[in-house]
Amino acid sequence: MPGITLTLAPDLLTRHPDLLVAGFRAAKLRTAAAACGDVTPVFEAARAALGEAGVTLQNLVEQPQIAAWRKAIGACGLRPSRYRSSAEQLARRVLKTGTVSTPLPLVTLYCAVSAHHLAPLGAYDVTRLPDPSITLRPCRPNTDAFLPLGADPEDMPLSEDVVVYASGDRVLCWAYNVRDSRETGLTDDTDEGLFLGEAVDPSQHEPLHDALKDLRHHLQTLGAIPAQVTSFDSSRPTGAFA
């Protein structure tokens, strides 16, 4: 697929003036996945970082980054205690068990990096995107379609208040970063992916950039070829990834 563009909807920027979306494309992911091996050290670093920052299960929701996501998800008309941001979901699991297990090594890797920085990260198979144009916007319940990964569609309501990543009328990720689509995520055969993260509050900006920097480093060490990080905000609401 040639260029992939991202657009931040104007009404979403009105809702969140400090909105930031950043990410990068990466090639040779099959090489990286084959070399990935044991991700335990990355999870150990994540748990240590949370401990050094004084983050516990008891005070996780009080952390500025998580509190901001809870507020944003509440603005979608959803209960934040039920529909947790991916950063909160992963941090909880790391604090409880020390690790997260997924069928795909690179997904497990970015989960560890996400928990480390309390910053949401997601990835999409470039060849599975229905359209090279992606928009972060409010849902269009009359036309949008969503097949959530590991859940039933009725558990993820499509309402006008819910913010989604969409490619045409296909939802790629629901409620910012709460749930990915089974149609567009990474697979065993993915060789080129698009890695994305977002922030709705200034307290989340630096952790997001740090998370993407760490993820790029891990992927590059494993033999992937990541492009430079591209950022989108109110000053640059649309553009193409390198």
C-alpha positions in Angstrom: 0.0 0.0 0.0 1.4 3.5 -0.9 1.0 6.4 1.5 -1.1 6.1 4.6 -2.7 9.3 5.8 -4.2 10.3 9.2 -6.8 13.0 9.9 -7.9 14.3 13.3 -11.6 15.4 13.0 -12.2 19.1 13.7 -15.0 18.4 16.3 -12.6 16.0 18.1 -10.0 18.8 18.4 -12.7 21.0 19.8 -13.4 18.4 22.5 -9.7 17.8 23.1 -7.5 20.8 22.2 -4.4 19.0 23.4 -5.0 15.9 21.3 -1.9 14.3 20.0 -1.6 11.2 17.8 1.8 9.8 16.9 3.1 6.7 15.2 5.3 5.1 12.6 5.3 2.5 9.9 7.7 -0.5 10.2 8.8 -3.0 7.6 10.3 -6.5 8.0 8.1 -7.4 11.0 8.2 -11.1 10.2 12.0 -10.9 10.8 11.4 -9.1 14.0 8.8 -11.5 15.2 11.0 -14.5 14.5 13.8 -12.9 16.6 11.6 -11.6 19.4 12.0 -14.5 21.8 11.4 -14.0 25.5 9.8 -10.6 26.3 10.0 -11.2 30.1 12.9 -8.7 30.6 10.7 -6.0 28.9 7.9 -6.7 31.4 10.3 -6.7 34.3 11.5 -3.3 33.2 7.9 -2.1 33.0 7.0 -3.4 36.5 10.2 -1.9 37.9 9.4 1.5 36.3 5.9 1.5 37.7 7.3 0.6 41.1 9.9 3.4 41.0 7.1 5.8 40.1 5.1 4.7 43.1 2.3 3.3 40.9 0.2 0.5 42.5 -3.1 -1.2 41.8 -4.6 1.0 44.5 -3.5 4.3 43.1 -3.4 3.5 39.4 -6.6 5.4 38.5 -5.2 8.5 40.3 -2.2 8.8 38.0 -2.6 11.8 35.7 -2.2 9.8 32.5 -4.9 7.3 33.5 -7.2 9.8 35.1 -7.2 11.8 31.8 -8.1 8.6 29.8 -10.9 7.9 32.3 -12.3 11.4 31.7 -12.1 11.0 27.9 -13.8 7.6 27.9 -16.5 9.0 30.2 -17.1 11.8 27.6 -17.8 9.0 25.1 -20.8 8.1 27.2 -19.1 5.0 28.6 -18.4 3.8 32.1 -14.6 4.1 32.5 -14.6 1.4 35.2 -15.9 -1.0 32.6 -14.3 0.3 29.4 -10.7 1.0 30.5 -8.1 2.5 28.2 -5.6 0.0 26.9 -2.9 1.6 29.1 -4.9 1.0 32.2 -5.8 -2.5 31.2 -2.2 -3.5 30.6 -0.8 -1.7 33.7 -3.3 -3.6 35.9 -2.2 -6.9 34.5 1.5 -6.1 34.8 1.0 -5.0 38.4 -1.0 -8.1 39.2 0.9 -10.8 37.4 4.1 -9.2 36.1 3.4 -10.0 32.4 0.8 -10.1 29.6 0.6 -13.0 27.2 -0.7 -12.8 23.6 -0.4 -15.2 20.6 1.8 -12.7 18.7 5.3 -11.8 20.0 5.3 -8.2 18.7 1.9 -7.5 20.2 3.2 -8.9 23.5 6.2 -6.6 23.1 4.3 -3.4 22.5 2.0 -4.3 25.5 5.0 -4.3 27.7 6.2 -1.0 26.4 2.7 0.5 26.8 2.5 -0.6 30.4 6.0 0.7 31.1 5.0 4.3 30.1 1.3 4.2 30.8 0.8 5.1 27.2 -1.6 3.4 24.8 -0.1 1.7 21.7 -1.8 -0.2 18.9 -0.7 -1.7 15.6 -2.3 -2.4 12.3 -1.4 -4.6 9.4 -0.9 -2.2 6.5 -2.1 -4.7 3.9 -5.3 -5.3 5.8 -6.4 -1.7 6.0 -9.5 -1.2 3.8 -8.4 2.2 2.8 -5.0 4.1 3.1 -6.9 7.0 4.8 -7.4 6.8 8.6 -9.5 9.3 10.6 -9.8 9.6 14.3 -13.4 10.9 14.7 -16.7 10.4 16.4 -18.5 7.2 15.4 -21.2 7.2 12.7 -23.6 4.5 14.0 -25.7 4.4 10.9 -22.8 3.4 8.6 -19.9 2.3 10.7 -19.1 -1.4 11.2 -16.9 -3.0 13.9 -15.8 -6.5 14.6 -14.0 -6.2 18.0 -11.1 -8.5 18.8 -12.0 -11.0 21.5 -15.5 -9.5 22.2 -19.0 -9.5 20.8 -20.0 -6.4 18.7 -23.0 -5.7 21.0 -20.6 -5.3 23.9 -19.0 -2.3 22.1 -21.8 0.1 21.3 -21.5 2.4 18.3 -22.9 5.7 19.3 -22.2 9.2 18.1 -20.2 10.1 21.3 -17.7 7.2 21.0 -14.5 8.2 19.3 -13.0 5.7 16.9 -10.2 5.2 14.4 -11.9 4.5 11.1 -10.8 3.6 7.6 -13.8 4.4 5.5 -16.8 2.9 7.3 -14.7 0.2 9.1 -13.8 0.9 12.7 -10.1 0.0 13.4 -10.1 0.8 17.1 -13.0 1.7 19.4 -13.2 4.3 22.1 -9.8 5.7 21.2 -7.7 2.7 22.2 -10.0 0.4 24.3 -10.6 -2.3 21.7 -9.0 -3.2 18.3 -10.7 -4.7 15.3 -10.1 -8.4 14.5 -10.0 -7.4 10.8 -7.0 -5.1 10.8 -4.6 -6.1 13.6 -1.2 -7.7 13.3 -1.1 -11.4 12.3 1.6 -14.1 12.0 2.0 -13.0 8.3 2.2 -9.3 8.9 5.4 -7.8 7.4 4.5 -4.1 7.4 2.7 -2.5 10.2 1.5 0.9 11.4 2.1 1.6 15.1 0.0 4.3 16.7 -0.5 5.9 20.1 -2.5 8.9 21.3 -2.9 11.4 24.1 -5.7 13.7 25.1 -3.9 15.6 27.9 -0.5 17.3 28.1 0.5 14.9 30.9 0.4 12.1 28.4 2.5 13.8 25.6 6.0 13.0 26.8 5.2 9.4 27.9 3.7 8.7 24.5 6.8 9.9 22.7 9.0 7.9 25.1 6.9 4.8 24.5 7.1 5.1 20.7 10.9 5.8 21.0 11.3 2.6 23.0 9.2 0.5 20.7 11.1 1.7 17.7 14.4 0.8 19.4 13.1 -2.7 20.3 11.9 -3.3 16.7 15.1 -2.0 15.2 17.2 -4.3 17.4 15.1 -7.2 16.3 15.7 -6.5 12.6 12.6 -4.5 11.6 13.0 -1.3 9.7 10.9 1.4 11.5 10.3 4.8 9.9 10.6 8.0 11.9 7.7 9.0 14.2 5.1 11.3 12.7 2.9 13.4 14.9 -0.5 15.0 14.5 -2.1 17.6 16.6 -4.2 20.8 16.3 -1.3 22.5 14.4 -1.1 19.5 11.9 -4.4 17.7 11.9 -3.8 15.8 8.7 -0.9 14.3 6.9 0.9 11.2 5.7 3.2 8.8 7.5 6.8 8.5 6.3 
